[in-house]
Amino acid sequence: MENYEVLIVGAGPAGSTCARLLAEAGLSVLLIDRDRFPRDKPCAGWITPAVLETLHIDPQLYRRERLLQEIREFRTGAIYGSEVVTDYRRTVSYGIRRGEFDHFLLLRSTAPCILGEPVASLERRGGGWLVNGRIKARLVIGAGGHHCPVARALGAQPARESTITAMVAEYELQEEQLARYELPAGWTALSFTRDLKGYGWLLRKGKFLNIGLGSLAGGNLREQVLNFCAYHQGRGHLPAEALRHLQGHAYLPYRNGGGRRLVGDGALLIGDAAGVSYPESGEGILPAVESAVMAAQAVLRAAGDYRQEKLDHYPAAVAARFAGKGAGSGSFALPAAVNRLGAAAILSNGWLTRHLVLDRWFLHRGERALDLGCQPNPLAPLPSS
Ligand SMILES: Cc1cc2nc3c(=O)[nH]c(=O)nc-3n(C[C@H](O)[C@H](O)[C@H](O)COP(=O)(O)OP(=O)(O)OC[C@H]3O[C@@H](n4cnc5c(N)ncnc54)[C@H](O)[C@@H]3O)c2cc1C
């Protein structure tokens, strides 16, 4: 029998961040993931500088061995319509590759981990948990994404929830394609659907093209994505082979008071398992990391007493951090107030696009990064992949 204070299910950005913080604070933590790393993950790989800041990642060091594409301008507009170019003249976002990024975070965590084993059974035993029939833990932290088994144990019913669904393809341009490819590295376009419940994107990061579409509207997402890809193929922006790499996934946007139960006796959810992604943009990496930081702080504060009432600081901290972000708008792409103003008018106006759509809803400018609340060894020697 293996015995741990804390078992974290899922080694994505949420799980590995939380594991690192708890292990550095001296707790015995085990991280478990059904996949072996580096693993692929359907994602655009767009992050804001706040992600690096919160995680104390030095961009210069990170990019020595990994892709870190600077993004300085966005092209935005209604899908298949004309575009407004917003040039910030400095880096306001980055493009990463999820396989590299998640592996990097995992390697930085000093917690032991089991990879390639799914959590298949989770039994409440004597005030703690017995996992997969052999791992004992006093607290389980669910970081296993939308279908996380810990979320199910806390009552989540993923099939009944209203999710963001998204499909994406990441394609490596071949040498001969690179020679004649016209969009420069860092080129980023966001194309909002007519119902304003979603948007498509095309992003070039280094040698990679990332194209996809996400929506809260449900319906035939695959058809919408294929049409969007065909449009970019027609413009000469997308090689036909890229479509072979299309993958899809669903996850929950944050909803004030209407989301998942985040804590129970001896259990707590973070990241996509908790449903904390931003409703306006679908950005999930930053909220995953932030929820992991807040969870680690709540666990340390509970000081070994993991009854629900001792963990209740955590849902309160999550609500304080995420409340008001798109709450109640029901719209993925743009909040209700913007919706009423008329999407076409806003998306064709340079000032509104920059200050409302990009600064406020996508880049969260003016918000302070979360303090890790501990002294990490400035994220230790950078691990090699
Ligand atoms: C198409 C698409 C594009 C996106 N683009 C962006 C973007 O550009 N920027 C952004 O910020 N966000 C984006 N997101 C959202 C983002 O990917 C997620 O919000 C983010 O990955 C959440 O991190 P996490 O650590 O909570 O979960 P994940 O990264 O999903 O990690 C969960 C881990 O749990 C493991 N796991 C699951 N079940 C089990 C089990 N039973 N046992 C053991 N392990 C298990 C999985 O293998 C996985 O490694 C996108 C999402 C999609 C679908």
The ligand as an SDF file (V2000), in Angstrom:
LIG
                    3D

 53 58  0  0  0  0  0  0  0  0999 V2000
   -9.3700   23.1940  -28.8290 C   0  0  0  0  0  0  0  0  0  0  0  0
   -8.9760   23.8970  -27.5600 C   0  0  0  0  0  0  0  0  0  0  0  0
   -8.1430   24.9940  -27.6150 C   0  0  0  0  0  0  0  0  0  0  0  0
   -7.7610   25.6560  -26.4360 C   0  0  0  0  0  0  0  0  0  0  0  0
   -6.9040   26.7010  -26.5320 N   0  0  0  0  0  0  0  0  0  0  0  0
   -6.4960   27.3300  -25.3970 C   0  0  0  0  0  0  0  0  0  0  0  0
   -5.5390   28.3780  -25.4690 C   0  0  0  0  0  0  0  0  0  0  0  0
   -5.0370   28.7150  -26.5360 O   0  0  0  0  0  0  0  0  0  0  0  0
   -5.1680   28.9880  -24.3200 N   0  0  0  0  0  0  0  0  0  0  0  0
   -5.6830   28.6220  -23.1010 C   0  0  0  0  0  0  0  0  0  0  0  0
   -5.3320   29.2330  -22.0790 O   0  0  0  0  0  0  0  0  0  0  0  0
   -6.5810   27.6040  -23.0050 N   0  0  0  0  0  0  0  0  0  0  0  0
   -6.9830   26.9340  -24.1110 C   0  0  0  0  0  0  0  0  0  0  0  0
   -7.8370   25.8810  -24.0180 N   0  0  0  0  0  0  0  0  0  0  0  0
   -8.2690   25.4320  -22.6910 C   0  0  0  0  0  0  0  0  0  0  0  0
   -7.1380   24.6880  -21.9850 C   0  0  0  0  0  0  0  0  0  0  0  0
   -6.6180   23.6840  -22.8330 O   0  0  0  0  0  0  0  0  0  0  0  0
   -7.6040   24.0400  -20.6760 C   0  0  0  0  0  0  0  0  0  0  0  0
   -8.4030   24.9410  -19.9680 O   0  0  0  0  0  0  0  0  0  0  0  0
   -6.4030   23.6120  -19.8170 C   0  0  0  0  0  0  0  0  0  0  0  0
   -5.7240   22.5530  -20.4400 O   0  0  0  0  0  0  0  0  0  0  0  0
   -6.8310   23.1980  -18.4200 C   0  0  0  0  0  0  0  0  0  0  0  0
   -5.7240   22.6560  -17.7310 O   0  0  0  0  0  0  0  0  0  0  0  0
   -5.9470   21.4830  -16.6440 P   0  0  0  0  0  0  0  0  0  0  0  0
   -4.6180   21.2460  -16.0200 O   0  0  0  0  0  0  0  0  0  0  0  0
   -7.0990   21.7920  -15.7920 O   0  0  0  0  0  0  0  0  0  0  0  0
   -6.4110   20.2220  -17.4840 O   0  0  0  0  0  0  0  0  0  0  0  0
   -5.6660   19.4010  -18.6340 P   0  0  0  0  0  0  0  0  0  0  0  0
   -4.5950   20.1900  -19.2610 O   0  0  0  0  0  0  0  0  0  0  0  0
   -6.7610   18.8710  -19.4940 O   0  0  0  0  0  0  0  0  0  0  0  0
   -4.9800   18.1860  -17.8660 O   0  0  0  0  0  0  0  0  0  0  0  0
   -5.7730   17.1720  -17.3120 C   0  0  0  0  0  0  0  0  0  0  0  0
   -4.9170   15.9270  -17.1840 C   0  0  0  0  0  0  0  0  0  0  0  0
   -5.6800   14.9360  -16.4890 O   0  0  0  0  0  0  0  0  0  0  0  0
   -5.4010   13.6740  -17.0300 C   0  0  0  0  0  0  0  0  0  0  0  0
   -6.5190   12.7830  -16.7050 N   0  0  0  0  0  0  0  0  0  0  0  0
   -7.7890   12.8640  -17.1400 C   0  0  0  0  0  0  0  0  0  0  0  0
   -8.5250   11.8500  -16.6230 N   0  0  0  0  0  0  0  0  0  0  0  0
   -7.6920   11.1300  -15.8390 C   0  0  0  0  0  0  0  0  0  0  0  0
   -7.8600    9.9580  -15.0280 C   0  0  0  0  0  0  0  0  0  0  0  0
   -9.0300    9.3210  -14.9250 N   0  0  0  0  0  0  0  0  0  0  0  0
   -6.7840    9.4880  -14.3660 N   0  0  0  0  0  0  0  0  0  0  0  0
   -5.5690   10.1090  -14.4580 C   0  0  0  0  0  0  0  0  0  0  0  0
   -5.3710   11.2020  -15.2100 N   0  0  0  0  0  0  0  0  0  0  0  0
   -6.4130   11.7140  -15.8840 C   0  0  0  0  0  0  0  0  0  0  0  0
   -5.2290   13.9410  -18.5180 C   0  0  0  0  0  0  0  0  0  0  0  0
   -4.4370   12.9380  -19.1590 O   0  0  0  0  0  0  0  0  0  0  0  0
   -4.5450   15.3130  -18.5210 C   0  0  0  0  0  0  0  0  0  0  0  0
   -3.1250   15.2100  -18.6450 O   0  0  0  0  0  0  0  0  0  0  0  0
   -8.2430   25.2030  -25.1700 C   0  0  0  0  0  0  0  0  0  0  0  0
   -9.0920   24.0940  -25.1280 C   0  0  0  0  0  0  0  0  0  0  0  0
   -9.4500   23.4410  -26.3010 C   0  0  0  0  0  0  0  0  0  0  0  0
  -10.3510   22.2520  -26.2210 C   0  0  0  0  0  0  0  0  0  0  0  0
  1  2  1  0
  2  3  1  0
  2 52  2  0
  3  4  2  0
  4  5  1  0
  4 50  1  0
  5  6  2  0
  6  7  1  0
  6 13  1  0
  7  8  2  0
  7  9  1  0
  9 10  1  0
 10 11  2  0
 10 12  1  0
 12 13  2  0
 13 14  1  0
 14 15  1  0
 14 50  1  0
 15 16  1  0
 16 17  1  0
 16 18  1  0
 18 19  1  0
 18 20  1  0
 20 21  1  0
 20 22  1  0
 22 23  1  0
 23 24  1  0
 24 25  2  0
 24 26  1  0
 24 27  1  0
 27 28  1  0
 28 29  2  0
 28 30  1  0
 28 31  1  0
 31 32  1  0
 32 33  1  0
 33 34  1  0
 33 48  1  0
 34 35  1  0
 35 36  1  0
 35 46  1  0
 36 37  1  0
 36 45  1  0
 37 38  2  0
 38 39  1  0
 39 40  1  0
 39 45  2  0
 40 41  1  0
 40 42  2  0
 42 43  1  0
 43 44  2  0
 44 45  1  0
 46 47  1  0
 46 48  1  0
 48 49  1  0
 50 51  2  0
 51 52  1  0
 52 53  1  0
M  END
$$$$
